[in-house]
Amino acid sequence: MSRQFLLKTVLSLLAPIVFIGSANAHWSLDNAASTLSFVTVKAEHVAEVHTFDVLSGSIDDAGEVKIAIELASVNTMIQIRNERMQALLFETNLFPDANITGKVDLEAITAMKPGASEVMQIEIALSLHGASIALTAELMVTRLESGVMASTLKPIIVTADSAGLVAGVEALREVAGLPSISRSVPVSFTLVFNQGH
């Protein structure tokens, strides 16, 4: 067997592996194109929308989704309120991040044509303030030229009780001199993941 023939044989065997490897791309969350917001209600009738400005995340080749929310990036449009949420509610010195994990059918998403959308229901786990909460997200998933966009069709309700945040909510209420702050918070997001090798 000649060396040239052996080389061709090895290359022909490796080609499918190389191709498969190139088809599997890393999916990274695009923070600038993504948003995550939540609504609080104080004094019974005053609703306000807040956001987190720093998100990061990825989807691996098995469809495992990991998203990190930098809690210190909470943005309520009022600096003193941001600082109070960081210190009293989230205790960012102890719990700097909230994390979301889940799994998507990456094969189905990859097979979608750019511009196509599908409704998907995904089970996710939210790790927040030392607690882990099982939630269901109903999403509109849209295939983009270079990735995918997932948006909540319905807000996801997170309660202070399930996240161990009751004491923090009470601390916020007291320092702000409010009669009440809702302990159930609707959360909505639009997340964009770009595909890259």
C-alpha positions in Angstrom: 0.0 0.0 0.0 1.5 3.3 -1.0 1.8 6.2 1.3 -0.3 8.3 -1.0 -3.1 5.7 -1.2 -3.0 5.5 2.6 -3.2 9.2 3.0 -6.2 9.4 0.6 -7.9 6.7 2.6 -7.4 8.4 5.9 -8.6 11.7 4.5 -11.7 10.1 3.0 -12.5 8.6 6.4 -11.9 11.9 8.2 -13.9 14.0 5.8 -17.4 13.2 7.2 -16.1 13.9 10.8 -14.6 17.2 9.8 -17.9 18.1 8.0 -20.0 17.2 11.0 -17.7 19.2 13.2 -18.1 22.2 11.0 -21.9 21.8 11.0 -22.0 21.9 14.8 -21.5 25.6 15.6 -21.3 27.3 18.9 -24.3 29.5 19.7 -23.6 32.6 21.8 -26.1 35.0 23.3 -26.0 38.5 21.7 -26.4 40.8 24.7 -26.9 43.9 22.6 -29.8 42.3 20.7 -31.4 40.6 23.8 -33.7 42.0 26.5 -35.0 40.6 29.8 -37.6 42.6 31.7 -39.8 42.2 34.8 -42.7 44.2 36.2 -43.2 45.2 39.8 -46.4 46.5 41.4 -46.1 48.8 44.4 -48.8 50.5 46.5 -51.3 48.1 44.9 -51.8 49.9 41.6 -48.4 51.4 40.4 -46.7 49.1 37.9 -43.1 49.6 36.7 -41.0 47.9 34.2 -37.4 47.1 34.9 -34.6 45.3 33.0 -31.3 43.6 33.4 -28.7 45.1 31.1 -26.0 42.3 31.1 -26.9 38.8 29.9 -24.6 36.1 28.6 -25.2 32.6 27.5 -24.8 29.8 25.0 -26.4 26.7 23.4 -24.1 23.7 23.0 -24.3 21.0 20.3 -26.6 18.9 22.5 -29.1 21.8 22.7 -28.3 22.6 26.3 -29.1 26.2 27.0 -27.2 28.2 29.7 -28.0 31.9 30.4 -26.4 34.1 33.1 -28.1 37.3 34.3 -25.8 39.8 36.0 -28.0 40.9 38.9 -26.0 44.1 39.5 -27.0 45.2 36.0 -30.6 45.7 37.2 -31.9 48.9 35.6 -35.0 50.6 37.2 -34.1 54.0 35.7 -33.5 55.3 39.2 -30.0 54.8 40.6 -30.9 54.7 44.3 -33.5 52.0 43.5 -31.0 50.0 41.5 -28.6 50.1 44.5 -31.4 49.1 46.9 -32.4 46.1 44.8 -28.8 45.0 44.5 -28.2 45.2 48.2 -31.5 44.4 49.8 -33.3 42.2 47.3 -30.8 40.3 45.3 -27.8 40.6 47.7 -25.5 40.7 44.8 -22.4 40.5 47.1 -23.5 36.9 47.9 -25.5 36.0 44.7 -24.0 37.9 41.8 -25.9 36.0 39.0 -29.1 34.3 38.3 -28.9 31.4 36.0 -31.3 29.8 33.5 -30.8 26.3 32.1 -32.9 24.3 29.7 -32.8 22.2 26.6 -34.0 22.9 23.0 -34.3 20.8 19.9 -31.3 22.3 18.2 -31.7 20.0 15.2 -35.3 21.3 14.6 -34.1 24.9 15.0 -31.2 24.4 12.6 -33.5 22.9 10.0 -35.8 25.9 10.0 -35.4 28.4 7.1 -34.4 32.0 7.9 -37.6 33.9 8.8 -39.6 30.8 9.8 -41.1 30.8 13.3 -42.4 28.0 15.5 -44.0 28.0 18.9 -42.0 25.8 21.4 -42.7 25.0 25.0 -39.5 24.5 27.0 -39.0 23.4 30.6 -36.4 25.7 32.3 -34.7 25.9 35.7 -34.1 29.3 37.3 -31.4 29.5 39.9 -31.8 32.7 41.9 -30.7 33.7 45.4 -29.8 30.1 46.3 -33.1 28.7 45.2 -33.8 26.6 42.1 -37.2 27.0 40.5 -38.8 24.8 37.8 -40.7 26.9 35.2 -42.3 26.4 31.8 -41.6 28.9 29.0 -43.9 29.2 26.0 -41.7 30.7 23.3 -41.9 32.0 19.7 -38.7 30.8 18.1 -37.6 32.5 14.9 -34.7 31.4 12.7 -32.4 34.2 11.8 -29.8 34.3 9.0 -27.0 33.8 11.5 -28.8 32.4 14.5 -32.1 32.2 16.4 -34.4 34.5 18.4 -36.6 33.3 21.2 -39.3 35.5 22.7 -41.8 34.7 25.5 -45.4 34.4 24.2 -46.6 34.7 27.8 -44.8 36.3 30.8 -43.2 33.8 33.2 -44.4 34.4 36.8 -41.7 34.2 39.4 -42.7 34.5 43.1 -40.7 35.9 45.9 -41.6 32.9 48.0 -40.2 30.4 45.5 -37.0 32.4 45.1 -36.3 33.1 48.8 -36.8 36.8 48.3 -39.6 37.6 50.7 -37.3 39.2 53.3 -35.7 41.3 50.5 -39.1 42.5 49.2 -40.1 43.5 52.8 -36.8 45.3 53.2 -37.4 47.2 50.0 -40.9 48.1 51.1 -39.8 49.4 54.4 -36.9 51.5 53.1 -39.1 53.0 50.4 -42.0 53.6 52.9 -44.5 51.8 50.7 -47.7 50.1 51.9 -47.1 47.1 49.6 -44.9 45.6 46.9 -46.2 42.6 44.9 -44.5 39.3 45.5 -45.3 37.9 42.1 -43.4 39.2 39.2 -44.1 38.6 35.5 -40.8 38.2 33.5 -40.5 38.5 29.7 -37.6 38.2 27.4 -36.3 38.2 23.8 -33.0 36.4 23.5 -30.9 36.3 20.3 -28.2 33.6 19.9 -25.8 33.9 17.0 -24.2 30.9 15.5 -20.5 30.9 15.0 -17.7 28.3 14.6 
